[in-house]
Amino acid sequence: MWRVILALGLAPSAVSAEPVLPGVDAEVRQVVGDETPGLAVLVTRNGKVVHMAGYGLADIDSETPVTPLSIFDLASVSKEMTALMAAMQIEEGSYEPDTVLTDILPALGDGGTDRPLTVNDLIHHIGGLPDYLNGTLDYDETTMNEDVIAWLSGEPREAEPGDVFSYSNSGYVTLGSAVAAMDEADSLATVLSGRLWGPLAMTMTSLKEPVDPNLAVTGYDGTGGDFAPSHEPTVIEGDGNVFTNLKDLAKYEAALSRGDLLEDMSVLFTNGVMADGSPIDDDGQGYGYGWFLEEIDGSDYAMHSGSWMGTSTYFQRNLTTGVSVILLANGESISLDALALNVELAAD
């Protein structure tokens, strides 16, 4: 945790043109100082921005501050966008949740299970696929989705589809590939650009690399004042790797709040079910379309965290009150889930 080393609570690099809530400002300054890796903080209420500010440093060596324009890797928070694309295709009738994956991606193979893998299994992390990051795939910065699919085709399933909830990066890489295939697109990035980022004018959002490298933060690992750059590039699509900033995420959150993206937005925040019909229960949390679901103090929440080399992110939506909190950090050692709840409380 950074809190131990940041007792000075130095002033944030907030952009004065954006609204800043004093309570949120004070809460964040307990964990981020002006000589540490930084944090970008967005709070909205029913889609309207009530707090948007950057804190700490986007790059320690150059002393570049984090601002709402700073570009971060969303890591696994990217999964909600992949699932949203699948939801759009399902709503349009391109396929059904129970469509068998090999009908879309024949290269995947059947995995030798009694029940075939479906789109729904991937969305809800109940597909039983082994994780491509487990060390048995010869993975590096050049590994692409088709390489992961080819590897999965030769690997046994870890469980029968629908039997076990197990958070799966492989599942979302496969889902991203299926989404691209159904749109006859060359990549998931093309689908996201055409269906989401373009229509919402999210001009600073991209997949695999930042639109403007000069605005991209440097990722760090470490605590106690000893921070080292940490970065491992990847060109994988579907499970992470979306680069964006608070300005664009404010547009995205506003569209979620307005219900603009689907005819029935509730599907995104509806818990999945196992093969036996029981709801997903992962230590008290459910899972929708790229969102963990949980009731906290009488409110229904949808949230997701992300972590990659030099990155920690958190997107929290209070579905009951309409208050959303987005936290983007360029330090992988900071814990953001508790901070998100504290920021929400401070925004009242």
C-alpha positions in Angstrom: 0.0 0.0 0.0 1.1 3.5 -0.7 -0.7 5.0 2.3 2.3 4.4 4.6 4.7 6.4 2.5 2.3 9.3 1.6 1.5 10.8 4.9 2.4 14.3 3.6 -0.8 14.3 1.5 0.6 16.7 -1.0 -1.6 18.6 -3.4 -2.9 16.8 -6.5 -2.3 17.8 -10.1 -6.0 18.5 -10.6 -7.1 20.3 -13.8 -8.9 23.3 -12.5 -11.4 23.4 -15.4 -12.9 20.2 -14.1 -15.1 19.8 -11.0 -13.3 18.7 -7.9 -15.2 17.6 -4.7 -13.2 18.6 -1.5 -14.2 15.4 0.2 -13.0 13.2 -2.6 -9.8 15.3 -3.0 -9.0 14.8 0.7 -9.6 11.0 0.5 -7.4 10.5 -2.5 -4.6 12.7 -1.1 -4.2 10.2 1.8 -2.9 7.6 -0.6 -1.2 9.6 -3.5 1.4 12.3 -3.2 3.1 14.5 -5.8 6.3 12.4 -6.0 4.7 9.0 -6.4 3.0 7.1 -9.3 -0.3 8.7 -9.9 -4.0 8.2 -9.9 -6.7 9.6 -12.2 -10.1 9.8 -10.5 -13.6 10.2 -12.0 -16.8 10.4 -10.1 -20.1 10.7 -11.9 -23.7 10.9 -10.6 -26.3 9.7 -13.1 -23.8 10.2 -15.9 -22.9 13.7 -14.9 -19.3 14.4 -13.9 -19.0 15.7 -10.4 -15.2 15.1 -9.9 -12.5 14.6 -12.4 -8.8 15.1 -11.4 -5.3 13.7 -11.7 -3.0 13.1 -8.8 0.7 12.2 -8.5 3.0 11.6 -11.5 2.4 10.1 -14.9 6.2 9.8 -15.2 8.5 10.1 -12.1 11.7 10.9 -14.0 10.2 13.8 -16.0 7.9 14.8 -13.2 5.0 14.8 -15.6 1.7 15.0 -13.6 -1.3 12.8 -14.1 -4.2 14.8 -15.6 -7.7 13.7 -17.0 -6.0 13.5 -20.4 -3.4 11.0 -19.2 -3.8 7.6 -21.0 -3.8 4.4 -19.0 -4.1 0.7 -19.8 -7.4 -0.5 -18.5 -6.1 -4.0 -18.1 -9.1 -6.3 -17.2 -11.5 -3.5 -16.9 -11.4 -3.8 -20.8 -13.5 -7.0 -20.5 -16.7 -5.1 -20.0 -16.3 -3.5 -23.5 -15.7 -6.9 -25.1 -18.8 -8.3 -23.4 -20.8 -5.2 -24.5 -19.9 -6.0 -28.1 -21.1 -9.5 -27.7 -24.3 -8.2 -26.1 -24.9 -5.9 -29.1 -24.4 -8.8 -31.5 -26.8 -11.0 -29.5 -29.4 -8.2 -29.4 -29.1 -7.9 -33.2 -29.6 -11.6 -33.7 -26.1 -12.5 -35.0 -26.1 -15.4 -32.6 -27.6 -16.6 -29.3 -26.0 -16.8 -25.9 -26.1 -20.6 -26.2 -24.5 -20.6 -29.7 -21.7 -23.2 -29.8 -18.3 -21.5 -30.1 -17.0 -23.8 -32.8 -19.8 -22.6 -35.0 -18.1 -19.2 -34.9 -14.5 -20.3 -34.3 -14.0 -23.8 -35.8 -10.2 -23.6 -35.0 -11.0 -23.7 -31.2 -12.0 -27.4 -31.3 -14.5 -29.1 -29.0 -12.1 -29.8 -26.1 -13.4 -33.3 -25.6 -16.1 -32.2 -23.1 -19.6 -33.7 -22.9 -21.3 -30.3 -23.5 -19.9 -27.9 -26.1 -18.6 -24.5 -25.1 -21.0 -21.6 -25.7 -20.9 -17.8 -26.0 -22.6 -17.6 -22.6 -19.9 -19.7 -21.0 -17.2 -17.3 -22.1 -19.1 -14.2 -21.0 -19.7 -15.5 -17.5 -16.3 -17.3 -17.0 -17.8 -20.7 -16.8 -16.2 -22.2 -19.8 -13.5 -24.3 -18.1 -10.7 -23.1 -20.4 -7.1 -23.1 -19.1 -5.6 -19.7 -18.7 -3.1 -18.8 -21.5 -1.0 -16.9 -18.9 -0.4 -20.0 -16.8 3.0 -20.5 -18.3 2.5 -23.5 -20.6 2.0 -21.3 -23.7 5.1 -19.8 -25.3 3.8 -16.3 -24.7 5.6 -13.0 -25.5 4.8 -9.6 -26.8 4.2 -11.0 -30.3 1.6 -13.6 -29.3 -1.7 -12.9 -31.0 -5.3 -14.1 -30.5 -5.0 -16.8 -33.1 -2.0 -18.2 -31.3 -4.0 -18.4 -28.1 -6.9 -20.1 -29.9 -4.5 -22.6 -31.5 -3.0 -23.4 -28.1 -6.5 -23.8 -26.5 -7.5 -26.2 -29.3 -4.9 -28.6 -28.0 -5.4 -28.2 -24.3 -7.9 -30.2 -22.2 -10.6 -28.2 -20.5 -10.2 -27.7 -16.7 -13.9 -28.3 -16.1 -17.0 -29.1 -18.0 -18.5 -25.9 -19.5 -21.1 -24.5 -17.1 -19.9 -26.5 -14.1 -17.4 -24.1 -12.4 -17.0 -20.4 -12.2 -13.3 -19.6 -12.8 -12.2 -16.2 -13.9 -10.7 -16.7 -17.4 -8.5 -14.5 -19.5 -8.6 -17.2 -22.1 -12.4 -17.0 -22.2 -12.3 -13.3 -23.0 -9.6 -13.6 -25.6 -11.8 -16.2 -27.3 -14.8 -14.0 -26.9 -13.0 -11.1 -28.5 -12.0 -13.3 -31.4 -15.6 -14.5 -31.8 -16.9 -10.9 -31.8 -14.5 -9.9 -34.5 -15.3 -13.0 -36.6 -19.1 -12.3 -36.4 -18.6 -8.8 -37.6 -16.2 -10.0 -40.3 -13.7 -7.6 -38.9 -9.9 -7.9 -39.0 -9.8 -7.4 -35.2 -11.7 -6.6 -32.1 -10.3 -3.1 -32.2 -12.1 -2.5 -35.5 -15.4 -3.6 -33.9 -14.9 -1.5 -30.8 -14.0 1.5 -32.9 -17.1 1.2 -35.1 -19.6 0.3 -32.5 -18.5 2.1 -29.4 -15.6 4.5 -29.5 -16.5 6.2 -32.8 -20.2 6.8 -32.0 -19.3 8.2 -28.6 -16.4 10.3 -29.9 -13.9 8.5 -27.7 -11.1 9.8 -29.8 -8.3 9.0 -27.3 -9.3 5.3 -26.8 -7.6 2.5 -28.6 -6.6 -1.2 -28.3 -3.0 -2.5 -28.0 -1.2 0.9 -27.9 -2.1 4.4 -26.9 -3.4 6.9 -29.5 -0.9 9.5 -28.2 2.3 8.0 -26.6 3.1 11.4 -25.2 0.0 11.2 -23.0 0.6 7.6 -21.9 1.6 7.1 -18.3 4.7 5.1 -17.3 3.7 2.0 -15.2 5.5 1.3 -12.0 5.9 -1.5 -9.4 7.1 -1.0 -5.8 6.2 0.6 -2.5 7.9 2.6 0.2 9.3 5.2 -2.2 11.2 2.5 -4.3 9.4 2.6 -7.6 10.7 0.8 -10.7 9.2 1.0 -14.2 7.1 -2.0 -15.1 5.8 -2.8 -18.5 5.2 -5.8 -20.7 3.7 -5.0 -24.1 1.0 -7.3 -25.5 -1.1 -7.4 -28.7 -3.8 -9.7 -27.3 -7.4 -8.5 -27.7 -10.4 -9.2 -25.6 -9.2 -9.7 -22.0 -7.5 -6.3 -21.6 -5.2 -3.9 -23.4 -7.7 -1.0 -23.9 -5.9 2.4 -23.6 -8.0 5.4 -22.6 -8.3 8.4 -20.3 -10.9 10.0 -18.0 -12.2 12.3 -20.6 -13.3 9.4 -22.8 -14.4 7.3 -19.9 -16.7 10.1 -18.8 -18.4 9.8 -22.2 -18.7 6.0 -21.9 -20.1 6.2 -18.4 -22.6 8.8 -19.5 -23.8 6.4 -22.3 -24.1 3.6 -19.8 -26.1 5.8 -17.4 -28.4 7.0 -20.2 -29.0 3.4 -21.4 -27.9 4.4 -25.0 -25.9 1.3 -25.8 -28.5 -1.5 -25.9 -32.3 -1.7 -26.0 -32.1 -3.6 -22.7 -29.1 -2.4 -20.7 -30.1 -4.6 -17.8 -28.6 -7.7 -19.4 -25.1 -6.3 -18.7 -25.8 -6.3 -15.0 -27.8 -9.6 -14.7 -26.0 -12.5 -13.0 -25.2 -15.5 -15.1 -26.3 -19.0 -14.2 -24.5 -22.3 -14.1 -25.4 -25.4 -16.2 -27.7 -26.6 -13.4 -29.6 -23.3 -13.3 -28.0 -22.0 -10.1 -26.8 -18.4 -10.0 -23.1 -17.7 -10.2 -21.7 -17.2 -6.7 -18.1 -16.3 -6.4 -17.6 -15.7 -2.7 -20.8 -13.7 -2.6 -20.4 -12.0 -6.0 -22.2 -12.7 -9.3 -20.9 -12.0 -12.8 -22.7 -10.3 -15.6 -21.4 -9.1 -19.0 -17.9 -8.2 -17.9 -19.0 -7.0 -14.5 -18.8 -8.5 -11.0 -22.1 -8.0 -9.2 -22.6 -7.6 -5.5 -25.0 -6.1 -2.9 -23.2 -3.8 -0.5 -25.0 -2.0 2.3 -28.3 -2.2 0.6 -27.1 -1.0 -2.8 -26.6 -3.1 -6.0 -23.1 -2.7 -7.4 -21.4 -3.6 -10.7 -17.6 -3.4 -10.6 -14.4 -4.7 -12.1 -10.7 -4.4 -11.3 -7.8 -4.5 -13.6 -4.1 -5.3 -13.1 -1.2 -5.6 -15.5 2.5 -4.7 -15.5 2.5 -1.2 -13.9 -1.2 -0.8 -14.0 -4.1 -1.0 -11.5 -7.6 0.1 -12.4 -11.1 -0.1 -10.9 -14.5 0.8 -12.3 -17.4 0.8 -9.8 -21.1 1.5 -10.6 -23.7 1.9 -7.8 -26.7 0.7 -9.7 -29.0 1.9 -6.9 -27.8 5.5 -6.4 -26.4 6.2 -9.9 -22.9 7.1 -8.5 -20.0 5.7 -10.4 -16.3 5.8 -9.5 -13.4 5.2 -11.9 -9.8 4.9 -10.6 -6.8 4.6 -12.9 -3.4 4.1 -11.4 0.1 3.7 -13.0 1.3 1.7 -10.0 0.4 -2.0 -9.8 0.9 -2.2 -6.1 -2.0 0.0 -5.0 -5.3 -1.5 -3.9 -8.2 0.3 -5.3 -11.4 -1.5 -4.3 -11.6 -0.1 -0.8 -10.6 3.4 -2.1 -13.4 3.3 -4.6 -16.0 2.8 -1.8 -14.4 5.6 0.3 -14.4 7.9 -2.7 -18.1 7.2 -3.3 -18.9 8.0 0.4 -16.8 11.2 0.2 -18.8 12.3 -2.9 -22.1 12.4 -0.9 
